[in-house]
Amino acid sequence: MNKRTRTIARRGSVIVIVIWAVAIAAVIVGAAQVLAFRQASMGRESIAKVEARWAARAGIEETLAVLEYHTEKPDPSNARQMYKDLETVADGQLASGDWQIRHAEDGVEVKGPQDEHAKLNVNTVTRNTLLELDGMTMDVADAIIDWRDADDTPGMMGAEYEFYVNRRLGYEPRNGNFRSVAELELVAGAFPKSVRGEDQNLNGRLDPNENDGSASEPPDDADGFLDAGWSSALTARTTGSLIGSSGEPRLNLRDATVEDLQARLGVTAEQAGALSAFGKSQSARMEMLLTQDLSTLAAGGGQQSSSQGRGNPMQRGGSGGGNNGGLSTGNAAKGTDNGKQAFDGGGGQSQSGTGRQSGRSSSGVGGQQGGNGRMQSLDQGQLRKIFQEATLDTADTPPVGKVNLNTAPPSVLRALLPDDPISAEAIISLRSASSSGLLAISDLRDSNRITPQALAALAAYADTQSYVFTVTSRGRSATTGLEVEITAVIDRSTLPARILEYREQ
């Protein structure tokens, strides 16, 4: 090989090396670019997630502010105003994103948070009301009662300690209150499909995977409606409140002074003294004021009537097999000359065959005294004020959460009153006819289709206020459209309000 040939060969080798070097460099640069792009994408996604998260959190904070405002400065003349304000903040926008707060009612999404008081509390609901739920069976209803009661004796078709231990399930019944609806799935026979339906994550909203048929879990019918199973009608979260409709602590009839009662409730000195005497009775129940004369209650004459009037509105049958279900008041109403007579009687009028005071006896007609010269009866305004501002509960025994008659769907009202559809329809008619809603349980007296006994029994389980809400806020980033959902359960029964549960997804 001559010199020229060797030179050409060397030059060729150098070119090959250069080409390889360039190729390697290109690979390195390309890899760096890919890595940088991925890092940039991850950075954008992280920023978008932060934007969406804080947008969702802003919706929670706005809702929390409205709930606390209406606890501190409520409108006692309008039970619907808080819900209107909640709808106003259900949609909002920040510079970096926006939020939407929705919940399902009868399967359809509507603005605002879910009112837990529109549901039945699984810790107080009776077996017969449970049986009104779609898909509920007697064995599961008994097992639910057994799970929460304090004893280890199973119900007729229920399950207690031995059932769970013998099947080595790894847990035993709580023998106490349920802490969430999800806990129902631990009860014998209560399967997730029945408890959650299509609402797999229990957020009260129809998510894409819950409306795609069999494409993904959970199985659904892809009809655009959310079938949330028993979770749509049951809750474990509701509570009462010792804060009145004025925003002030409720007056306890057991220890409030006559002067305070007179000033706060708009009653006369004589009526205030009677209320104070009534409150000191061990058998006193607020619902007794709906059906019995105040002077009789003050004298301690309402004890026997209390045991009857406080009949469980959801109890089917009794020890004597007298009532076939629902409010145990139908026969009592028929015992009067007619259903309306029991409701409209004067202060001294008694129910035929019962010897008890008539349903109107505590308020009378036009505030006139009864024929026996007793004190002036409570009028409708005074009675409403009493239920808005007074209580017999104390901080040691927190008030039980009740169903809100203003927000409960017809299906819940009918389940609450399984054998009294007339009263259920009357409640729906009353609340629909009023732009301000029902202001107190005593407002149901305006309907002659609701017997006084039904009203008294219902008062133990129903009210016209709500204190616990589930807020599902979906935040969206303005830059990428990425979404983050926050679900918070808020209790406004005290100030400041408490967040009972907080979940992000």
C-alpha positions in Angstrom: 0.0 0.0 0.0 1.5 3.3 -1.1 1.6 6.5 0.9 -1.4 8.0 -0.8 -3.5 4.9 -0.1 -2.6 4.9 3.5 -3.5 8.6 3.8 -6.9 8.0 2.3 -7.5 5.0 4.7 -6.6 7.2 7.7 -8.9 9.9 6.6 -11.7 7.4 6.1 -11.2 6.1 9.6 -11.3 9.6 11.0 -14.6 10.3 9.2 -16.1 7.1 10.6 -15.1 8.0 14.1 -16.5 11.5 13.7 -19.7 10.1 12.4 -20.0 7.8 15.4 -19.1 10.7 17.7 -21.8 12.8 16.1 -24.3 10.0 16.3 -23.5 9.3 20.0 -23.8 13.0 20.7 -27.1 13.2 18.9 -28.4 10.3 21.0 -27.2 12.0 24.2 -28.8 15.3 23.2 -32.0 13.5 22.2 -32.2 11.6 25.5 -31.5 14.9 27.3 -34.3 16.5 25.4 -36.7 13.7 26.1 -35.8 13.8 29.8 -36.2 17.5 29.8 -39.6 17.2 28.1 -40.7 14.6 30.6 -39.5 16.7 33.5 -41.3 19.8 32.0 -44.5 17.7 31.5 -44.2 16.4 35.1 -43.6 20.0 36.2 -46.7 21.2 34.3 -48.8 18.4 35.7 -47.6 19.0 39.2 -48.4 22.7 38.8 -51.8 21.8 37.3 -52.5 19.5 40.2 -51.7 22.2 42.7 -54.0 24.6 40.8 -56.8 22.1 40.6 -56.4 21.1 44.3 -56.5 24.7 45.5 -59.5 25.5 43.3 -61.3 22.5 44.9 -60.2 23.6 48.3 -61.5 27.1 47.6 -64.9 25.6 47.0 -64.8 23.8 50.3 -63.7 27.1 52.1 -66.5 29.1 50.4 -69.1 26.5 51.5 -67.7 26.4 55.0 -67.9 30.2 55.3 -71.6 30.1 54.2 -72.4 27.3 56.7 -70.7 29.1 59.6 -72.4 32.4 58.7 -75.9 30.8 58.8 -75.0 29.2 62.1 -73.9 32.5 63.6 -76.5 34.8 61.9 -79.3 32.5 60.6 -82.5 33.8 59.1 -85.3 32.4 61.4 -88.0 33.4 58.9 -86.5 31.6 55.9 -85.5 28.0 56.1 -84.4 28.0 52.4 -82.0 31.0 52.5 -79.0 29.0 53.5 -79.5 26.6 50.6 -79.8 29.4 48.1 -76.5 30.8 49.4 -74.9 27.4 49.1 -76.0 27.2 45.5 -74.4 30.6 44.9 -71.0 29.4 45.9 -71.4 26.0 44.2 -69.5 27.4 41.1 -66.5 29.6 41.4 -63.3 30.6 39.6 -59.8 31.6 40.5 -57.0 32.9 38.3 -55.5 29.4 38.1 -58.7 27.3 38.0 -62.3 26.8 38.9 -64.5 24.6 41.0 -67.9 22.9 40.9 -69.8 21.5 43.9 -72.6 19.0 43.0 -74.5 16.2 44.6 -77.1 13.7 43.3 -80.8 14.0 44.1 -82.9 11.1 42.8 -80.0 10.2 40.6 -79.6 13.6 39.0 -76.8 16.0 39.8 -77.8 19.4 41.3 -75.8 22.4 42.6 -74.6 22.5 46.1 -73.5 20.1 48.9 -75.3 17.0 50.0 -77.6 17.6 53.0 -77.0 14.6 55.3 -80.2 15.4 57.1 -82.1 14.6 54.0 -81.4 11.0 54.8 -82.3 8.6 57.6 -79.7 8.1 60.3 -78.7 4.4 60.4 -78.0 4.7 64.1 -81.6 5.6 65.0 -83.7 4.2 62.1 -86.0 1.4 63.0 -86.2 -2.1 61.5 -89.5 -1.3 59.8 -88.2 1.8 58.1 -85.1 -0.1 57.0 -87.4 -2.6 55.3 -88.9 0.2 53.2 -85.5 0.6 51.4 -85.2 -1.0 48.0 -83.4 -4.3 48.2 -83.5 -4.5 52.0 -84.3 -7.9 53.5 -85.4 -8.9 57.0 -82.2 -10.7 57.8 -80.0 -7.7 56.8 -82.3 -5.3 58.7 -82.1 -7.4 61.8 -78.3 -7.7 61.4 -78.0 -3.9 61.2 -79.9 -3.5 64.4 -77.8 -6.2 66.1 -74.6 -4.5 64.9 -75.4 -1.2 66.7 -77.2 -2.4 69.8 -75.3 -3.0 73.0 -76.2 -6.6 73.6 -75.0 -9.9 72.1 -78.5 -11.3 71.6 -79.3 -11.7 67.9 -82.6 -10.5 66.5 -85.1 -12.9 64.9 -83.0 -13.2 61.7 -80.0 -11.1 62.8 -76.3 -11.8 63.6 -74.3 -11.1 66.7 -70.8 -11.9 68.0 -70.9 -15.6 67.5 -71.9 -15.3 63.8 -68.8 -13.2 62.9 -66.4 -15.1 65.1 -67.5 -18.5 63.8 -66.9 -17.4 60.2 -63.5 -16.0 61.1 -64.2 -12.7 59.5 -61.5 -11.0 61.5 -63.9 -8.6 63.2 -67.0 -8.5 65.4 -70.0 -6.2 65.6 -69.4 -2.8 67.1 -72.3 -2.9 69.6 -72.3 0.9 69.1 -73.2 3.5 66.6 -72.1 3.2 63.0 -69.4 5.7 62.1 -70.0 5.8 58.4 -72.3 4.3 55.8 -69.3 2.3 54.5 -69.3 0.4 57.8 -72.6 -1.2 56.7 -70.6 -3.4 54.4 -69.2 -5.2 57.4 -72.7 -6.3 58.5 -73.8 -9.8 57.6 -75.6 -9.8 54.2 -74.9 -6.2 53.4 -72.9 -6.3 50.2 -71.1 -3.3 48.6 -73.5 -3.4 45.6 -76.4 -2.8 47.9 -74.7 -0.2 50.1 -73.0 1.8 47.3 -74.9 0.9 44.2 -73.1 2.7 41.4 -71.4 5.2 43.7 -68.2 3.3 44.1 -66.3 6.0 45.9 -69.3 7.3 48.0 -68.8 10.9 46.8 -72.5 11.4 45.8 -71.6 12.3 42.2 -71.8 10.4 39.0 -68.2 9.8 37.9 -67.3 8.7 34.3 -66.5 5.1 35.5 -69.9 5.0 37.1 -71.7 5.7 33.8 -69.8 3.5 31.3 -71.7 0.2 31.5 -69.4 -2.8 31.8 -66.3 -0.9 30.5 -64.9 -0.5 34.0 -65.8 -1.0 37.7 -68.3 -0.7 39.1 -71.0 -2.3 37.0 -73.6 0.3 36.0 -76.4 0.8 33.5 -74.9 3.9 31.8 -78.2 5.7 31.9 -76.8 9.0 33.2 -78.4 8.6 36.6 -76.6 7.7 39.8 -78.1 4.7 41.6 -76.3 5.1 45.0 -78.0 2.1 46.7 -78.7 2.5 50.4 -76.2 5.3 50.7 -78.7 7.6 49.0 -81.1 7.1 51.9 -78.9 6.3 54.9 -76.3 8.3 56.8 -74.3 8.0 60.0 -73.4 11.6 60.3 -76.4 13.7 61.3 -76.5 15.5 64.7 -78.6 18.0 66.5 -77.5 21.4 67.7 -77.8 23.4 70.9 -77.7 26.6 68.9 -81.1 28.1 68.1 -82.5 29.7 65.0 -81.4 33.1 66.4 -77.8 32.1 66.5 -77.9 32.1 70.3 -77.5 29.0 72.5 -80.9 27.3 73.0 -82.7 27.9 76.3 -82.9 24.7 78.3 -86.4 24.4 79.7 -85.0 22.4 82.6 -83.0 25.3 84.1 -83.8 28.5 82.2 -85.3 31.3 84.3 -88.8 32.5 83.8 -87.5 35.9 82.8 -85.3 34.4 80.1 -88.1 32.3 78.7 -90.5 35.2 78.7 -88.0 37.5 76.9 -86.7 34.9 74.4 -89.8 33.0 73.5 -92.4 35.8 73.5 -94.5 34.1 76.1 -96.4 35.6 79.1 -95.0 35.3 82.6 -97.6 32.6 83.4 -96.8 30.6 80.3 -93.0 30.9 81.0 -93.7 29.6 84.5 -95.6 26.7 83.1 -92.9 25.9 80.6 -90.3 25.9 83.4 -92.4 23.6 85.5 -92.9 21.3 82.5 -89.2 21.3 81.8 -88.4 20.1 85.3 -90.5 16.9 84.8 -88.4 13.8 84.2 -90.9 12.6 81.6 -90.9 15.9 79.6 -90.5 15.6 75.9 -90.6 18.6 73.4 -93.1 16.8 71.2 -95.6 16.7 74.1 -96.1 20.5 73.5 -97.7 19.7 70.2 -100.6 17.7 71.4 -101.2 18.6 75.1 -102.4 21.6 77.0 -99.5 23.6 78.6 -101.3 23.9 82.0 -101.8 20.1 82.1 -98.1 19.5 81.2 -97.0 22.0 83.9 -99.1 20.2 86.4 -97.4 16.9 85.5 -100.5 15.5 83.8 -98.9 14.6 80.5 -96.7 11.7 81.7 -99.1 9.0 80.6 -99.9 10.7 77.3 -96.1 11.0 76.7 -95.6 7.3 76.6 -98.4 7.0 74.0 -97.7 10.1 72.0 -94.0 9.2 71.7 -94.8 6.1 69.9 -92.2 5.2 67.3 -93.3 6.5 63.9 -91.4 3.8 62.3 -92.3 0.9 64.5 -94.3 -1.8 62.9 -96.4 -3.7 65.4 -96.1 -3.7 69.1 -96.1 -6.1 72.0 -99.9 -6.4 71.6 -99.8 -6.5 67.9 -102.0 -3.4 67.7 -100.4 -1.4 65.0 -99.7 -2.8 61.6 -96.9 -0.3 60.9 -96.1 3.3 60.3 -97.2 6.0 62.7 -99.2 4.4 65.4 -101.8 7.1 65.2 -104.4 6.1 62.7 -106.7 4.4 65.2 -106.2 7.2 67.7 -107.3 9.7 65.1 -110.4 7.6 64.2 -111.3 7.5 67.9 -112.2 11.2 67.7 -115.4 12.4 66.1 -113.3 13.0 63.0 -109.6 13.5 62.2 -109.8 17.2 62.1 -111.7 17.5 65.4 -108.8 16.1 67.3 -106.6 18.7 65.7 -108.8 21.7 66.1 -110.3 21.2 69.5 -110.2 24.0 72.1 -108.0 24.1 75.2 -110.2 21.9 77.3 -111.5 19.5 74.7 -110.5 15.8 75.1 -110.3 13.1 72.5 -113.2 10.8 72.4 -112.4 7.5 74.1 -108.9 8.5 75.2 -109.3 11.1 77.9 -106.4 13.1 76.5 -106.2 16.7 75.5 -106.8 17.6 71.9 -104.0 18.3 69.4 -104.7 22.0 69.4 -104.9 22.3 73.1 -101.4 23.7 73.6 -102.0 26.5 71.2 -105.7 27.0 71.2 -107.6 29.1 68.7 -106.9 32.8 68.7 -105.0 32.6 72.0 -108.2 32.4 74.1 -108.4 30.7 77.4 -110.0 27.3 77.7 -113.4 26.9 79.1 -112.0 26.0 82.6 -110.3 29.3 82.9 -106.8 28.0 82.4 -103.9 30.1 81.3 -103.7 31.5 77.8 -102.8 28.8 75.4 -99.7 29.0 73.3 -100.4 30.4 69.8 -98.7 29.2 66.6 -96.0 31.9 66.8 -95.1 31.1 70.3 -95.0 27.4 69.7 -92.7 27.9 66.7 -90.4 30.1 68.7 -90.2 27.4 71.4 -89.1 24.7 68.9 -86.7 27.1 67.3 -85.1 28.4 70.5 -85.6 25.9 73.3 -84.5 22.4 74.1 -84.5 19.7 76.8 -81.1 18.4 75.7 -77.8 19.2 77.4 -74.2 19.1 76.3 -73.8 15.8 78.2 -76.5 14.2 76.0 -76.0 15.6 72.5 -79.1 16.0 70.4 -80.0 13.2 68.0 -79.7 14.0 64.4 -83.1 14.2 62.7 -84.5 14.1 59.1 -85.0 17.6 57.7 -88.6 17.8 56.4 -87.6 20.6 54.1 -84.9 18.7 52.2 -85.8 15.0 52.6 -86.9 13.5 49.2 -90.4 11.9 49.0 -88.9 8.4 49.1 -87.3 9.1 52.5 -90.5 10.7 53.9 -92.5 7.7 52.7 -90.0 5.4 54.3 -90.3 7.4 57.6 -94.1 7.1 57.4 -94.6 3.7 55.8 -98.2 3.3 56.8 -99.2 7.0 56.7 -98.9 8.1 53.1 -101.4 10.9 53.7 -99.1 12.6 56.2 -96.1 12.2 53.9 -98.0 13.8 51.0 -99.2 16.6 53.4 -95.7 17.4 54.4 -94.6 17.6 50.7 -97.5 19.9 50.0 -96.9 22.2 52.9 -93.2 22.7 52.2 -93.9 23.2 48.5 -96.5 25.9 49.2 -94.1 28.0 51.3 -91.3 30.0 49.7 -89.5 30.1 53.1 -90.0 26.4 53.8 -91.1 24.8 57.2 -89.6 26.9 60.0 -90.4 24.4 62.8 -92.0 21.0 63.3 -95.0 22.8 64.7 -95.7 24.2 61.2 -97.1 20.8 60.3 -100.1 21.7 62.5 -101.3 23.9 59.6 -102.3 20.8 57.7 -105.6 19.1 58.8 -104.3 15.9 57.1 -101.7 15.3 59.8 -103.1 14.0 63.0 -101.7 15.4 66.3 -100.5 12.0 67.3 -98.7 11.5 64.0 -97.1 14.9 64.5 -96.0 14.2 68.1 -94.5 10.8 67.1 -92.8 12.3 64.0 -91.2 15.1 66.1 -88.9 12.6 67.7 -87.4 11.8 64.4 -87.8 14.9 62.2 -87.0 18.6 62.3 -86.7 21.5 59.9 -82.9 22.2 60.3 -79.7 20.6 59.0 -76.3 20.7 60.5 -74.1 18.2 58.6 -73.3 18.5 54.9 -71.1 16.5 52.5 -69.3 18.8 50.2 -67.8 17.3 47.0 -65.8 20.0 45.3 -64.2 19.2 41.9 -61.4 21.7 41.1 -60.0 22.1 37.5 -56.7 23.6 36.5 -57.0 26.5 34.0 -53.7 25.5 32.2 -54.3 21.8 31.5 -57.8 21.0 32.6 -56.6 18.4 35.1 -59.1 17.8 37.9 -58.8 17.1 41.6 -61.8 16.2 43.8 -62.1 16.9 47.5 -64.9 15.5 49.6 -65.4 17.0 53.1 -68.1 16.3 55.7 -68.8 19.5 57.6 -70.7 19.7 60.9 -72.0 23.2 61.6 -73.8 22.4 64.8 -71.1 24.2 66.7 -68.9 27.2 66.1 -66.4 27.0 64.6 -67.7 24.3 62.3 -65.9 21.0 62.3 -64.6 18.9 59.4 -65.6 15.3 60.3 -64.0 13.7 57.2 -61.6 14.9 54.4 -60.7 13.0 51.3 -58.8 13.9 48.1 -58.7 12.0 44.8 
